Structures are given as C-alpha cells and as structure tokens.
Amino acid sequence: MFYTPACKHTGVVMRCIIVDDDELSRLVIENFITQHNALELVGSCASAVEAANLLNQSPIDLVFLDIEMPVMSGMEFVRSLTKRPQIILVTAKEEYALEAFDVDVTDYLLKPVTYGRFLQAVQRAQRQARVSASTEHKNLSHVFVKSDGRLVKVEFDSIRWIEAQGDYVVIRTKDKRLIVHSTMKAIEEKLPSTLFARVHRSYIVSIDQIDGIEDTTILIDREVIPIGSSYRDNLLQRLNTI
Amino acid sequence: MAYPDVFKSPGVVDLAYLESSSFGRSDFILQAIDVLLDQLPEQVADLNQAFLKGDYALVRLSAHKIKSAAGLLGIEPLRETLRQIEAVEPQTVQSTKQLEACVHDVTRICVQAVTELQAERYRYT
C-alpha cells in the first residue's frame, strides 16, 4: 500500500483509493486517476484490511473496489463500513451486479476497464457528490452538543477551533468554551468537511477563522494553534492562496 | 504515443488495451509488462498445483486471477477457457478431464504469452 497525506479536500477534487489484490488492475486504475484533474489518488491497497486502515486515517470520497479478494471480499468490506464513501466496483465477473445493486454502489465496472467507461463512472460519482454536498449544506448549519448536562446548539460558523483534552473536546467559539465528552474523530465526522480542517492530532480549526499561518502554527484571534507535520500539506492546499 | 503496426504481435498477446490505457506513457506499458512477467508464471504454476492437489476452490481462484491478466492482454480464447474453469464443478470423471484439458490450454497459452511479452518488452525500452 502507498499512502499520501490528505490534500485538496475542497469538494471539487474527489479523494480516491483503489482496493484490488491484483497489482496490474491497480496499475491501470492508478493511471486513469492520475489523468483526471478532479481525482486525487490517496492510496492503492492490495487488501480490504489495508483499505479499512486507510479510511480510518483520512477522509476518502471514492473507492474503486475489486470484489474477489482473499480474507475479506469487496462486498464484505462495503457492508462493514459505517461511514461510507462512494463505491465503484471494479470486477472481472458480471454475476455480482444484483448484489452490487443491493449494497447501493455508485457504479459497476467490468475489467478490463476502458477509460471512457471509467469517466462515466466518475461523472456519476461527481453528480452524487454534488447532491450530497447540497443536502449537507441545506440541512446542517449547526450541531447540538451535550455540555454541562444540557444540549447546546452550536452554529458551525461560530466555531473557531476544537481541541482535544483527554476524554473530552473543547469547542471554542467567540464567546463560549464548551466542554463535550467526545473524541476528535467523532466530532470531526459531525462537522462539514468543506468548512473545517484537522490540523493536528488534537486540533480541528474553522478554515474561515484562520487569521494567519507561520511555519508550524496557526493564528486565530491571537491564539496560537499547532499544525501537525502530517496535516500541513492538506491545510495549505485547502487555503485560498496566491 | 502511437506504435507502428509493424511492431504488433502476431501471436496471442495484444497490447492494444494497455496502449490505449497508457496515454502515451511507455513507462506505464513497461511497468505493466514487468508485472505480467512477474505474476503470470506464478499464477499458472498455482493453477497447475491446485489442479494436481484436487483443490478445486483454489483452481477457480487461480483461474480468476489469470482472467484479469488475460483481459488486459486481450487474449480472448484464454478468457473463455478460464470462464469454463471458474464454472466447472468437477464431480464426474468427464468434468475432471474437461478441467484438465482447460488447465493444459491455459498453461500453453500463458507460456506463449510470456515469451511474446519478453519480446514486446524490448520494443518499449
């Protein structure tokens, strides 16, 4: 498996991984992805186990997934996912089409995959991503968190940053400091990925609230927030820089 | 990048798919050929060993792996034979003989494919 740090998660570029135990099939799809401006290849995995680990480390929008693999099949992998990216099945067998329909995949590609057919599948994934993004934007402008024994409404645009403190996270808004019993991963999943960025193992920031960046730190309202080395590239690519 | 027709293989291997997927990158085709030269003999050996052991689940799995390479190399007759292997349920003497013939065919064609790929490799270096 190879892995590159998260980057370009802008909502336009889709972050992809390939999961296939056949090296040659991976090579072809890797080549297709690198030709496509709206796709970013985050990792190429030889097994579903590797892919599961990668999905835990980094937000992924799209998975090109083989079905017949040892240890865990592609279908078992899809069913095991709690937070699911879009899935495009890539297989040499036609007989899984019905099962694929059941697990609600975005598309089903038969090997050997032509670039034209690959493009169609990607366009379908892009359409679905746009629909999901607009739904997310319409429906979610806030989150309710349990703090001091009550549910408190927090508007996304009021959040400046969130920091981990042991078994708790602290949500910092302009005038509030809410202590919530949660993990960083759980809270990250509740936030729109277009507005927030994980910048450190213990910090998530609102991109709009960033006042400045200097080497390994972020400045938000005169407060200094560290940037983890593995998160730096991702952050810098998401900023609107000249 | 276009490759002159004079270089097209007259044998079982057809690199048209890999060429069309390469976007003119000969390094991609070379890399693909190297992977095939590395994995195809191993997969054929696995298929034969599985057949000799009578492990038909492994026979089907090995056939499935070779099918992927056969598709990328455009070896249509091999794909059909591999489909038959994947479908076979060798409960009778007849089906076992049929399977043996299929395994033999696959081995023969893959050996030829490897020889052709070794020759093709030089055309892209």
Interface residues (C-beta under 8 A of the other chain):
Chain A: D22 E23 L24 S25 L27 V28 N31 F32 Q35 E68 A92 K93 K111 P112 T114 Y115
Chain B: Y17 L18 S20 S21 S22 F23 R25 F28 Q31 A32 V35 L36 Q39 L61 H64 K65 K67 S68 A69 G71 L72
